Amino acid sequence: MRLKSPPVLNIFTKCIEKNQQSQLMKLLGKYAPETKAQKKDRLQSEAEARKGGNKADHIGPKPIHLKFGLNHVTTLVEEGKAKLVAIASDVEPVEMMSFLPTLCKSKGVAFCIVKGKHNLGKLLGLKTATCVAVTDVRKEDMQDFNTLQKTFMANFNENLGLNKSYGGGLMGIKNQHMMAKREKIREIELAKKANM
């Protein structure tokens, strides 16, 4: 708390509020990646369709699901495919993730900081996840997604001031009292000089 943290690292202390996080988790929960059994069934049915004489490379709609993993999400943001990125606040070491908010801001991708990497992990069926990206949503979820996207753009991309707000720098109680005494002495000296 007493050390000053640079703005790039301080952004990870600015998590979204509880109600926004619950809305986000509810939306992202619908796009969990398919399990191994589901994938096996899907590939089996595609193989049978090809066997039946269908020459298409990909039969049926490709499943829409969350993309995760730092390298994968970074690539999606750079290519402009990601529409929303959720970043965990407690990644260790934090330097690993420090470039991602700036990259999202420069590419115009909405992003948010979510409290706890375990929360993102739950969505994916893993213990933890550092970041998650949404590339596409179904039509029925588009309205909720757009409101969240606009909110995060306003709160994180535009108003947060990635280049400005330093964190920490809080003094202990003894130091606060000492600084207050110094300030009083300085004010008295200034008053004496003004009276001369």
Number of C-alpha atoms within 10 A of each C-alpha: 10 10 10 12 15 15 17 22 19 17 23 21 13 15 18 17 11 11 9 15 18 12 14 19 16 12 17 21 16 15 19 16 18 16 11 9 9 11 13 12 12 16 14 12 14 18 14 11 16 15 10 9 8 13 10 10 8 13 15 11 6 8 11 16 19 22 20 21 12 18 9 13 24 20 12 18 23 14 10 14 15 24 20 24 27 23 26 24 22 17 18 9 8 14 11 11 20 17 13 20 25 15 14 23 17 12 14 17 21 25 27 29 23 27 21 17 18 17 18 25 18 15 21 23 13 11 12 17 22 24 27 25 26 21 18 16 18 11 8 8 11 13 12 12 22 13 11 21 20 12 16 23 20 13 17 22 22 13 10 15 14 19 11 11 14 16 18 12 11 12 13 10 9 9 11 12 12 10 13 12 12 12 12 11 12 12 12 12 12 11 11 10 9 8 7 5
